[in-house]
Amino acid sequence: MTRIAVIGGGIAGLTAAHALEKHRTKGAELDYVLFEAGPRFGGVVQTEQLGDFVVEAGSDSFLTEKPWAADLCRELGLGEQLITSNDSERRTYILLKDRLVPLPDGMMFMVPTDLAATFFSRLFSWHTKLRILQEWFYRPTPDVPESTVAEFVTRHFGREMVARVADPLLAGVYGGSAEELSVTAVLPRFAEIEAKQGSLARAMVASRKLQSSSPRPVFTSLKNGMQSMSDALVASLPEPSRRLNAYIEAVKPESGKWLVVSRGRTEEFDGVILSVPAYVSGSFLRADCPQLGSELGEIRYSSSVTVALGYDERVLSSLPAGFGFLVPRTEGKHILACTFVHQKFANRALGKRALIRCFLGGTRDEEILSMSDQQIERIVYRELSDILDITAKPLLVRIYRWRKTMAQYALGHRSRVERIRQLTSHIRGLALAGNAYGGIGIPDCVRSGSEAVAKVLGDLAILSAGA
């Protein structure tokens, strides 16, 4: 009987265990154990049903255009639970000199595709509007060295586009900075356009013309919350294969096997899937696989705080239309981004209620994780009062801390991941999964979990009946 250990019970690890269970039920002679150091499975996917509110502690959705998460939900019998964002209400604001200014229509990340809307927008100075016009004549540049997002956007649209759009967007998504994140790792499509076509705006306008007249909504979630997905994955696994509060002390290769030490107990496995943060995987592997361990340890992570606030109809009626706002660092706020959840998805706030989620922390404000809940509440109340004129006491407040959970795709990240893949390919029975390698979203984690299983089973020459 072949035994495989899956270490880390977030979405990537749960997906890997689910894939192993499918192979087992099809006749593969294998056994597996899913180890999770904490008291629950799901990682950053956690939903609370609190009276009239459905509150997401971490991830609230995934990109519709990436199919792996939605496909897995359908496989798990959650197809009827899938819901999409209310894109008829989709509008994002940028805080500019203490006022909310809407992103102009047609913005695709930081690329303007509706010149009329851009030129009438108060978001950009006339100097930047002139740069946007000039960008249409940007020539292909195939030999540009790897750039940060800030350097890349500055080449095309100038520093103001970095400060007011690109940097706050990346802070909201990655908890990172445009000055540090690699454009080839974070925005590979745009880097390819620059090399082959030159102008981003011209290419994206052409792309929009080819799209369907009824584009798909940008975000997908689940009616009863994202935890429905992780709960269904857990339910698909037999109870003996699941271990909570199973802190891993060591993972080491020995005589063609893998030894996993947890709570003083050593077990032998034929393969190991590490679906924990890269720095944790690196700490396990550094002694026996020093080069791989070192590469993994070089991947940085950011931390974040999510604050969910529920309000009554007075606040509901006072909020602007749209999905929320982003805050440039030049505004001097702790809040990085704010989502009007009740407008983004249906049934997140029942009746005449408003649900707001604020995001704080990231690489520019790691210190906030050491603050007390009371300190964080005071900061959020003060800044929401300044920005949205909210002075009412919320009906509920929930604060969630996520320490070192978001991988940062800095300069050299793609090359580092390729070296990691090459090194791992030569280690029999070892695979890596998670948000550090091929994308940070839920669909990317689902795909990484499945690919990790394929790698380990390929190493061990395991094929299930009919696979």
C-alpha positions in Angstrom: 0.0 0.0 0.0 1.4 3.4 -1.1 1.1 6.1 1.6 1.1 9.8 0.9 1.2 12.7 3.3 -0.5 16.0 2.5 0.7 18.7 4.9 -1.4 21.8 5.1 -5.2 21.8 5.1 -6.0 25.0 3.1 -7.7 24.9 -0.2 -4.6 23.6 -2.0 -4.1 20.7 0.5 -7.8 19.9 0.6 -7.9 19.7 -3.2 -4.9 17.4 -3.2 -6.5 15.1 -0.7 -9.7 15.1 -2.6 -7.8 14.2 -5.8 -6.1 11.3 -3.9 -9.4 10.1 -2.6 -10.8 10.0 -6.2 -7.8 7.9 -7.2 -8.3 5.6 -4.2 -12.0 5.1 -4.9 -11.1 4.2 -8.5 -9.0 1.4 -7.3 -5.5 2.8 -6.7 -3.7 1.0 -3.9 -2.9 4.0 -1.8 -3.6 5.6 1.5 -3.1 9.2 2.5 -3.2 11.5 5.6 -4.1 15.2 5.5 -2.2 17.0 8.3 -3.4 20.5 9.5 -1.6 22.3 12.3 -4.6 24.3 13.3 -8.1 23.5 14.7 -9.9 23.8 11.4 -9.5 23.1 7.7 -9.8 25.7 5.0 -7.0 28.1 5.6 -8.0 31.6 4.7 -11.5 30.4 3.6 -13.7 30.9 6.5 -17.4 32.0 6.7 -19.5 33.1 9.6 -23.3 33.3 9.5 -24.1 36.1 12.0 -27.7 37.0 12.1 -28.6 38.9 9.0 -25.0 38.8 7.7 -22.9 36.3 5.8 -19.3 37.3 6.8 -16.2 36.2 5.0 -13.1 36.2 7.2 -10.8 35.8 4.3 -11.3 35.1 0.6 -14.8 36.2 -0.5 -14.8 35.1 -4.1 -12.7 34.0 -7.1 -12.1 35.2 -10.6 -14.8 33.8 -13.0 -12.3 33.6 -15.9 -10.2 31.0 -14.1 -12.3 27.8 -14.3 -10.6 25.4 -11.8 -12.5 26.5 -8.6 -16.0 26.6 -10.2 -15.3 23.2 -11.9 -14.4 21.7 -8.5 -17.5 23.2 -6.9 -19.7 21.5 -9.5 -17.8 18.3 -9.0 -18.6 18.6 -5.3 -22.3 19.1 -6.0 -22.2 22.8 -5.3 -23.1 23.9 -8.8 -26.5 25.4 -7.7 -24.7 27.3 -5.0 -22.5 29.3 -7.4 -23.4 33.0 -7.6 -21.8 35.8 -9.5 -21.1 39.4 -8.6 -23.7 42.1 -9.3 -21.6 43.6 -12.1 -24.4 46.1 -13.1 -23.4 47.7 -9.7 -19.7 47.4 -10.3 -17.9 50.7 -9.7 -14.7 51.2 -7.8 -13.6 54.5 -6.2 -10.1 55.9 -5.5 -9.7 58.0 -2.4 -8.1 61.2 -3.7 -7.5 64.2 -1.3 -10.1 62.8 1.1 -12.8 62.4 -1.6 -14.0 59.3 -3.4 -13.3 59.6 -7.2 -14.7 56.8 -9.4 -12.3 54.9 -11.7 -13.4 55.9 -15.2 -15.4 53.4 -17.2 -13.3 51.1 -19.3 -10.3 50.8 -17.0 -8.8 47.4 -17.3 -6.5 47.3 -14.3 -4.4 50.5 -15.0 -5.1 50.5 -18.7 -7.7 53.0 -20.0 -9.8 51.7 -22.9 -12.5 54.4 -22.9 -10.7 57.6 -23.8 -13.7 59.9 -23.4 -14.4 58.6 -19.9 -10.7 58.9 -19.0 -10.5 62.5 -20.2 -13.5 63.6 -18.3 -12.4 61.9 -15.1 -11.2 64.0 -12.1 -8.8 61.1 -11.2 -6.0 62.2 -13.5 -4.2 65.4 -14.2 -3.9 66.8 -17.8 -0.3 65.7 -17.8 -1.3 62.0 -17.3 -4.2 62.4 -19.8 -1.6 63.5 -22.4 0.6 60.4 -21.4 -2.4 58.2 -22.0 -2.8 59.6 -25.5 0.9 59.2 -26.2 0.8 55.6 -25.0 -1.2 54.6 -28.1 2.0 55.1 -30.1 4.2 53.0 -27.7 6.3 50.7 -29.8 7.0 47.0 -29.1 10.0 46.6 -26.7 11.0 42.9 -26.6 14.3 43.2 -24.8 13.3 45.2 -21.7 14.8 43.7 -18.5 12.5 42.4 -15.8 10.7 45.4 -14.2 8.6 46.2 -11.2 5.0 47.0 -11.8 5.8 50.6 -10.9 8.6 50.8 -13.5 6.4 49.2 -16.1 3.4 51.5 -15.5 5.6 54.6 -15.4 7.0 53.7 -18.9 3.5 53.6 -20.3 1.4 56.1 -18.3 3.6 58.0 -15.8 4.0 58.0 -12.0 0.6 59.4 -11.3 -1.0 56.2 -12.7 1.2 54.2 -10.4 0.3 56.2 -7.3 -3.4 56.5 -7.9 -4.3 53.2 -9.6 -1.6 50.5 -9.9 -0.2 50.7 -6.3 -3.6 50.8 -4.5 -4.9 47.9 -6.7 -1.9 45.8 -5.8 -2.1 46.7 -2.2 -5.8 45.5 -2.2 -5.1 42.3 -4.0 -1.6 41.2 -2.9 -1.1 43.4 0.2 2.0 44.4 -1.7 3.6 47.4 -3.4 4.0 48.3 -7.1 7.6 49.2 -6.3 8.4 45.6 -5.3 6.2 43.3 -7.3 7.4 41.9 -10.6 5.3 42.7 -13.7 6.2 39.4 -15.4 5.0 37.5 -12.3 1.9 39.6 -11.5 0.8 40.9 -14.9 2.3 38.5 -17.4 -0.3 39.3 -20.1 0.6 43.0 -20.0 4.4 42.3 -20.1 3.8 40.1 -23.2 1.7 42.9 -24.9 4.5 45.4 -24.3 7.1 43.0 -25.9 5.0 42.1 -28.9 2.6 44.9 -29.6 3.8 47.9 -27.6 0.7 49.9 -26.6 -1.3 48.4 -23.8 -4.3 50.7 -24.4 -4.4 49.9 -28.2 -4.2 46.1 -27.5 -6.9 46.1 -24.7 -9.3 48.1 -26.9 -8.9 45.6 -29.7 -9.4 42.8 -27.1 -12.6 44.3 -25.9 -14.0 44.5 -29.4 -13.5 40.8 -29.8 -15.2 39.9 -26.5 -18.9 38.9 -26.3 -21.4 41.7 -26.0 -22.5 40.1 -22.7 -19.2 39.6 -20.8 -19.2 37.2 -17.8 -19.3 38.7 -14.3 -15.8 39.2 -12.9 -16.3 37.4 -9.6 -17.9 34.1 -8.5 -18.7 33.0 -5.0 -21.1 30.6 -3.2 -24.5 31.4 -1.9 -23.9 30.3 1.6 -20.3 31.6 1.7 -16.9 30.4 0.5 -16.6 27.9 3.4 -19.2 25.8 1.6 -16.4 24.8 -0.7 -13.9 23.8 2.0 -16.6 22.0 4.0 -17.6 20.0 0.9 -14.0 19.0 0.3 -13.6 17.9 4.0 -16.8 15.9 3.7 -15.4 14.1 0.7 -12.6 12.7 2.7 -12.9 9.7 5.1 -12.5 10.7 8.7 -9.4 8.6 9.4 -7.5 10.5 6.7 -8.1 13.9 8.4 -6.0 15.2 11.2 -6.4 18.5 12.9 -4.1 20.1 15.5 -1.4 18.0 13.9 1.7 20.3 14.1 4.5 19.0 11.9 7.9 19.0 13.5 10.0 17.5 10.7 9.8 16.2 7.1 12.8 14.4 5.9 13.7 11.9 3.1 15.3 8.6 4.2 16.1 5.5 2.2 13.6 6.3 -0.6 10.8 7.1 1.9 9.6 10.3 3.6 9.5 10.5 7.4 6.9 12.9 8.9 7.2 13.8 12.6 4.1 15.1 14.2 3.5 15.5 18.0 6.5 13.3 18.7 5.3 10.5 16.4 7.2 9.5 13.3 5.4 8.0 10.3 6.7 6.7 7.0 5.3 7.7 3.7 6.1 7.1 0.0 5.3 10.7 -1.0 4.7 14.1 0.5 2.7 17.1 -0.7 3.7 20.3 1.0 0.7 22.7 0.8 2.0 25.1 3.4 3.6 28.6 2.9 6.9 28.4 1.0 8.9 29.5 4.0 7.5 26.6 6.1 8.3 24.1 3.3 11.8 25.6 3.1 12.3 25.1 6.8 11.3 21.4 6.5 13.7 20.8 3.5 16.7 23.0 4.3 18.7 20.3 6.0 18.4 17.6 3.4 17.7 19.7 0.3 19.6 22.9 1.0 19.3 24.5 -2.4 15.5 23.9 -2.6 15.0 25.0 1.0 16.9 28.2 0.4 14.9 29.1 -2.7 11.7 28.5 -0.9 12.8 30.6 2.1 13.4 33.6 -0.2 9.7 34.0 -1.1 8.3 36.8 1.1 4.8 36.9 2.5 2.6 39.8 3.6 0.1 39.8 6.5 -3.3 41.4 6.7 -6.2 42.3 8.9 -9.8 42.1 7.7 -12.5 44.0 9.6 -16.2 43.3 8.8 -18.8 45.8 10.0 -22.6 45.4 9.7 -24.8 48.5 9.7 -28.5 49.4 9.6 -30.5 51.0 6.8 -29.3 54.5 7.7 -25.8 53.7 6.6 -27.1 51.6 3.8 -28.9 54.5 2.2 -25.8 56.8 2.6 -23.3 54.7 0.8 -22.3 55.4 -2.8 -23.2 52.9 -5.5 -20.5 50.4 -6.3 -18.3 47.7 -4.9 -16.1 49.9 -2.7 -12.9 51.9 -2.8 -9.1 51.8 -2.8 -6.7 54.0 -0.8 -3.4 55.2 -2.3 -0.6 55.3 0.3 -0.3 59.1 -0.3 -3.6 59.5 1.6 -2.0 58.4 4.8 -4.6 55.9 5.9 -4.4 52.5 7.5 -7.3 51.2 5.4 -6.0 49.8 2.1 -9.3 48.9 0.6 -13.0 48.7 1.5 -15.7 46.5 -0.1 -19.4 47.2 0.1 -20.2 43.5 0.3 -24.0 43.8 0.2 -23.7 45.5 -3.2 -21.0 43.1 -4.6 -23.0 39.9 -3.9 -26.7 39.1 -3.2 -27.8 37.7 0.2 -24.7 38.8 2.1 -26.8 41.2 4.2 -30.5 40.4 4.6 -33.2 43.1 4.7 -32.1 46.7 4.9 -28.6 46.1 6.1 -25.1 47.1 4.9 -22.0 44.9 5.2 -18.6 46.5 4.8 -15.2 44.8 4.8 -12.0 46.8 5.4 -8.6 45.6 4.6 -5.5 46.7 6.5 -1.9 45.7 6.8 0.1 44.5 3.8 3.8 45.1 3.4 3.5 48.8 4.2 1.7 48.3 7.6 2.8 45.0 9.1 2.7 46.7 12.6 -1.1 46.8 12.7 -1.2 43.1 13.4 0.4 43.8 16.8 -2.4 46.2 17.7 -5.3 45.2 20.0 -8.8 44.7 18.6 -9.9 47.9 20.3 -7.1 49.9 18.6 -8.0 48.5 15.2 -11.6 49.3 15.8 -10.8 52.9 16.6 -8.7 53.3 13.5 -11.4 51.9 11.3 -14.2 53.9 12.9 -12.2 57.1 12.5 -11.2 56.5 8.9 -14.7 55.4 7.8 -16.0 58.6 9.4 -13.5 60.6 7.5 -14.1 58.9 4.1 -17.8 57.9 4.2 -19.1 60.1 7.0 -20.2 57.1 8.9 -20.7 57.9 12.6 -23.3 55.3 13.5 -22.3 52.4 15.8 -22.2 49.1 13.8 -24.5 46.2 14.5 -21.6 43.9 14.4 -17.8 44.0 14.2 -15.5 41.1 13.4 -11.7 41.3 13.2 -9.6 38.6 11.5 -5.8 38.5 11.4 -4.0 36.7 8.7 -0.3 36.5 9.4 2.1 35.8 6.5 -0.4 34.2 4.3 0.0 36.1 0.9 3.0 35.3 -1.2 4.7 38.3 -2.7 5.8 37.9 -6.4 8.9 40.2 -6.2 11.5 40.7 -8.9 13.0 37.3 -9.9 9.9 35.4 -8.7 9.2 33.6 -12.0 12.8 32.5 -12.3 12.9 31.4 -8.7 9.7 29.3 -9.2 11.2 27.7 -12.3 14.3 26.8 -10.3 12.1 25.4 -7.5 10.2 23.3 -10.1 13.4 22.0 -11.6 14.8 21.1 -8.2 11.5 19.4 -7.1 11.3 17.4 -10.3 14.4 15.5 -9.4 13.1 14.6 -5.9 11.0 11.5 -6.0 7.7 11.7 -4.2 7.8 15.4 -3.3 5.4 18.1 -4.6 4.6 21.6 -3.6 1.2 23.4 -3.7 -0.2 26.7 -2.6 -0.3 30.4 -3.6 3.5 30.9 -3.9 4.0 29.3 -7.3 1.5 29.8 -10.0 -1.0 32.4 -8.8 -2.5 33.6 -5.5 -6.3 33.1 -6.1 -8.5 30.2 -5.0 -8.6 28.8 -8.6 -4.8 28.8 -8.7 -4.6 27.0 -5.4 -7.1 24.4 -6.6 -5.0 23.8 -9.8 -1.8 23.6 -7.7 -3.2 20.9 -5.5 -4.3 18.8 -8.5 -0.9 19.3 -10.2 0.9 18.3 -7.0 -1.0 15.0 -6.9 -0.2 14.3 -10.6 3.5 14.9 -9.9 3.6 12.6 -6.9 1.6 9.8 -8.5 3.7 10.1 -11.6 6.9 9.7 -9.5 5.4 6.6 -7.8 3.9 5.2 -11.0 0.5 5.0 -9.4 -2.5 4.9 -11.7 -6.1 4.4 -10.6 -8.4 2.1 -12.4 -9.9 3.9 -15.4 -7.7 7.0 -14.8 
